[in-house]
Amino acid sequence: MARFELKLPKMGESVAEATITNWLKQVGDKIEADEAVLEIATDKVDSEVPSEVSGILVEQLFGKDDLVQVGQTIAIIETDSTAVTETVQEVAAPAEVAIIEKTVEVAKEAVAVPADFSDSEKFLSPLVKNIAKEEGVSVVELASISGTGKEGRVTKNDILDYVKNRTSQPAVSVPVAAVQKPVATPVAQKAAPVSVSGGDEIIEMDRMRKLISGYMVASVQTSAHVQSFIEVDVTNIVKWREKNKVTFEKREGEKLTYTPIFMEAVAKALKDFPGMNISVDGDYIIKKKNINLGMAAALPNGNLIVPVIKNADQLNLVGMAKAVNDLGNRAKMGKLKPDDTQGGTYTVTNVGTFGSVFGTPIINQPQVGILALGAIRKMPAVIETPEGDFIGIRQKMFLSHSYDHRVVDGALGGSFVKRVAEYLEAFDVNRDV
């Protein structure tokens, strides 16, 4: 019998750790190759870890709610194949050094990135951080909690027990001097109690909704949101799509929606205005080399997720359509990988899908802008011709641009969304599909 080490797989360049949320297989269970063994969660995406081999699960090295680093062994599977051997014994020392160095790097990154709990010396899972934010638990309080997890880490149950037991205790405040970077924190630790009648139903938020709630509140508290709106004539785009959508689907096996056309225009405008393709870290502005477009997508359960089209400016319309459809379909099926939601530099959300004419979306941190696409509607419009003006029926929509007024002024924010509109209105109705 051979023992195979199941490791937490690499989930993308920007993902270094994940929290175990559920073991799908228990010790003694038979596992087939490519069968899911456990479920994990990063700060945005839930996913499964499949087994690379067939065999029997003989050991679980971590428990539920434990935080695991990429590359760490999380389980031992006993196989019949003699080809599968332990690779750790031969290179034990280098492997241990590599894990230690990786852990140090991750710890340094955690301190360097602005976060509500960057000053904590403990490793905190995304779930624990989110609960702490919602319950108003400070960094000082977190440091005082005795964790029951591996190596003394604070688990979900630890922090929930702490919150439950502290309700009658005075709140602990954090000295201003203890915070190295400005952190937007609500003044009130808990919202006023809501009156509940006998006929009301109480439903606990799921993990994703709690995360979204935390992100949205933090974004509003971090960025000075301001909006610009512009109406755009997309008649040529509507005509072109109607003429080519059937041919496109037969040839490419992909549906041709409006989204890739809009994404193409946004990517071009970001190249023209790189000041919108930035992020903010304290008093520093980070200019992003790549243009990675986030695409807000609704999940079947009503939650929202933002998969990212990497290097969007390098894709032609066919490539953009395939990327949009792939990410959208995998989002609906819950098949997104952690890296699919990482690295975005600007986000687009289509509020028109639900009939909204325009909206005022919240910025996806640490980005500085987000564009909302309104519904396309037939509208009466003044059409200018050499023979004079007349009224005609045109296909129009609104673009709503929310941007961070800390670093983006009205001239840049307005010019950017105007450039997007110009690209859309100049769309060539005779363009090859």
N, C-alpha and C positions, 0 to 999 in steps of 0.2 A: 504494500500500500504506500502511496506517496501523499505527501501533504502539500497542498497548494495554498499560497497566501493571497487572499483577496484584498487588494489595496483600493483605497479611494482613488478613482481615476482622475486624471487631469481634465478639468472642466473648462479650460480656457486660460489665457494669459493673466487675466485680471481676477481669477477666482482661486484663492489659496486655501480655503477651508469650507466645511459644511457641517451642519448639525444633523445627527441621526434622529429622524422623527418616528420611524417605525421599522421593526424587523419583520419582514414578510416570511422569513424562514427561521425556524428554531433549531437548537442543537438536536441532532438526530434525524432531521428532515433530509430527504433525498432531493438533490438539485440537479436539474438538467442544464446543459450548456446554454448560455444566453438567457436563462431564466432569472427574473428579478429576485434578489436576496433581501434587500432592504430599501427603504425610502430615505432620502436625504433632502435637506433644504438649505439653500443659500439665502441671502437677504432678499431675493426676489422670486426665485423659481424653485418649485418642488420637482424632484426627479427620482428615478430609480437607479440602483446599481446592480447590473446583471453579473452573473458568474461567467467566467471564461471557460470553465470546465464542468464536467458532470461529476457528481460525487455525493458525499455525505457531509453536512455541516457539523463539525465537531467542536468548534469553539467560536464564541463571539467575544471579541476583545474590547468592545465598547458597548455601552448601554444606550437606551433611549435618552435623548436630549444632550448626549455628549458631543463635544466639538472635536472634529477630526481634521487633520491637515492633509492636503493632497499628497498622495504617495505613502501615507501610513497604512499599515496592515490593519484591517478591520475584522477579518474573520479567517478561520482556517477550514479548508475543505479537504477531506480525505478522498483521494481518487484511486481507481484501479490501475491507472496508467503509470508505468515506470518512467515515462518521458517527462512527467511533471515532477520537478525536484525543488527543494528549497534553495532559493538563490541568495538568501541572506547570510548563510553560514560562511560562504567563501569570502564574502566582502563585508563582514560584519562591521569592522571598524570604520571603513569609508562610508558605509551606509548610515551608521549612527552619526558620524560627523556631518553628513549631508542633511540629515533630518534636523540636527541641532542648528546648523547654519540657516536652514530654511525657516525654522521656528523663530530665530532671532530676527531674520529679515521681515517676517510677517509681523512680529511684535513692533519693530521699528516703524513699519508702514502704518500700523494701527495708531501709533502715537502721532505720526506725521499728518495723517488725514484728519481734517476737522470733523469731529463727531461728538455727540452728547457725552459719551463716556470714554473719550480718548485719554483722560487722565487716570483711568482705573488701571491698576497693575494686574488685574485678573483678566484671564481670557473669558470673554462673555459671548455666548451664542447670540445670533440675530434675534431669536425668540425671546431670550432673557432681556436683551437691550430694549426690545419693543415694549415688553411688559413694564420695564422700569420707566420708560418714557411716559406711557399711558397713566401709570400710577403715581408719577411725580417722585420716583425714588432717585435721590441724588447720588453723585459719585461717592461721597463720604459714607452714605448708608450702604451702598453696594459693597464697599470695602469691609464693612463690619459684618456682613452676612457670612456665616460659616457654610461653605458649600459641601454637599454630600456626594458630588460627582467625582469623576476621576481626577486625581491630583488636586482635590479640594475645589473643583469648579462649581460655580453656582448653577443649579439646574432650574428648570421651570417650577418644580414643586417647592424648591427652596425659596424662591422669590415670592411665589404665591402665598406660602406660609408666613413669610415676613410681612407682606402687605396685610394679610388677615390679622396678624397679631399686633400690628402697630397702630391700628385704627384709634385706639384710646391713648396713644402716646403723642407727645408734641412732635411737630415736624422738625426735621434736622435741616438746617440751612447750610449752604456751601459758601465759605468765605470767598469774596471776589478775588483775592490774591491767589487762590488755589487754582483758578481757571487760567490756562495759558493762552487760550484763544477765545474770542467772543463766541458764546453759544446762546442761541435763542431758546429760552426755556419759559414755559408758561408760568405766570405768577401764581395762579391757583393750582394746587396739587390735584384736586379732584373736582369734577363738575358738580353742580348742585343736584341733589337727588331728584329723580323724576317720579312723579306720582303715577302709580300703576293701579288700575282697577281690576276687578275680578275677571273681566272678560278679555283683558290684554294678554298677549302672548309674548313671552320673553325669550329671545333667541340670542345666544352668544355669537359674537363675530367669529368667523373662521380665521385661521392664521393669515391668509392673504389679505382679508379685509382689514385686519389689525395693522398689518404692515403698510397698506395703502393709506390708512388713516394717519399713521405716524408720518409718512412721507409728505402728505399734502399739508398738514399743519406746520411741519418743519419748513417746507418750502415757502409758505406764506410769511412765516416769521423771519426767514433768511433774506429773501429777495424783495426788493421794492418793485412790485408788479405795476406795470402800466401797459395800456393797450393801444394799438392802432388798427383801424378798419379800412378796407378798401374793397370796392365793388369791381368785379372783373367780368368781361364778356368772354364766355367760353363757347360761343356758337360754333366756331371752326373745330374745336376739339370734339364736341358732341357729334357733329356731322361726320368727322373723320372716323371716330370710333364706330358709329353705326354702320359705316361703309366697310370697315375692315375687321370687325370683331369675329365674324364667322370664319373668314379666311385665316385669321390669326390662330384661332382655336384649333382648326383642322391641321394646320401646319406645325404648331408648337405644342399642341396638347395642353395649352394653358388658356384660361379665360382672360380676356383683355378688359380690365376695369379702368376707371379714371385714375385710381391711386398712383400707379407707376408714372403716369404722365405728370401728375402734380409733383411727385417725388423728384422726377428729372428736373423740373423747373426750380425746385427748392435747392437742389444740389448745385445747379448752375449759379443761382443767386448767392449761395454761400461762398463760392469761388470768387465772385465779384466783390463780396463784402465779408472778408475773413474775420472782421471784428465781431461778427455774430457767431463764429465758430470757436468760441472760447469757453473757459470755465474760470471760477474764482476760488482762490484758496487764501482766506484771510485778506491780507493787503496786497496779494499778488494775483496777476492775471495770467492765465496759462493759455497760450495760443495753440490750438490743436492742429497737428499736421494733417491728419486724416479727416475726411468728411464722412461721419458715420450717422446715418439718419435713423432715429427712433421712430417706430410706427405704432402708435397706440392701438391696441386690439382688445375687444371685449371677449371675455371668456364665457363659456356656457353657463356658469354659475352667477354671472352678472359682475364679477370682478374684472379688473383692468390689468393689462400687462403691456409692456413696451419692448418688443423685440427690436433688434437693431440690424439695419442693412449696412454692412461694413464697406467702406470705400465706395459709397454710392455714386460719387462723381465719375468713377471709372466704368460704370455700367452703361450699356446702350439700352434702348427701350425694351428690347426683348429680355435682356439680363435683369433689368429692373422689375419687369412683370413676373419673371420666374422667382426672384427673391421675395417680392411682396406676397405672391401666392403661397410660396413654401412656408414662410414665417407665419402667415395668417392661418393656414391650414393646421400647422403644428401647434399653434396657440390654441385653436379650438379643440384639438384632440389631447391637449395637455402633454405634448411631446417635445416642448422646447427644452434645450439644454441650458445650463447656467450661463455659459458664455454667450448665448443668443441674446441676452438682455444686458450685456456689459459693453462699456466703451462708447455709448452714444454721445454725440457732440451737439445734436440739435434734434428736436422732436416735432412730428406732424401728427395731428389727430383729426379724424374725419367726423365732426359732429353732424354733418349733413346726412350721414347714414340713418340717423334717427329723426330726420325731418327738421332739425334746427337750422335756422337761417344763418346765425353766427353764434359764437360763444366766447367766453373769456377764460381759456384754459390756464391751469396752474403749471408753472415751470417745473420741468423734471430736473431736479438738482443732480450734479452741480452745473448744469447747463445754464445759459442765460436767455434762452428764447424758445418759444413753442408756437407753432402755427396751426390754427383751427380752420378746417375746410368746411364751409357752409353748404347747404343743399343747393343743387342746381335747379333753377326755376325759369320758366318762360315769363319774360317781362316785356312790357311795351317800352321802347327806347327811341331816343332821337338819333337818327342815322344821318351823318353828314356826307353829302355827295357834291361833285362839281355843279350839279344842276340845282342844288339847294338841299335843305333839310326836310326829312319826312319821318313819320312814325312807323316803326317796324317791330316785329316780334323777335326778340333775341333771347338766347340762353345765358343767364347771368347767375353769379354766386358772390358771396362775401368771403374775404379772407380776413381772419382775426388774428393779429399778431400780439402775443403777450411777451414782454421782455423785461429784463432786470435793469431798472433805472439806476442801480448803483454803478454800472459800468457801460450801459447802453443808453445813449441820449435819444431824444425824439428824432433827430436828423438821421441817425443810423437806423433806428428801428423802423421809421417810416420809409426810408429809402430802400431798405431791404425788401419789405413786403410789396412796395411798388414795383421793384425789379421782378419779383416773382410774377406779379400780375402782367407785366410787360411780356415776359417769356410766354405766358399762357395765351395772351391775346394775339401774339405773333406766330402762334402755332401754324405750321404749314399744312393746309388741308389736303395738299397733294403729296404729302410725305409718304415714302415707301414704308410699308408695314414691317 
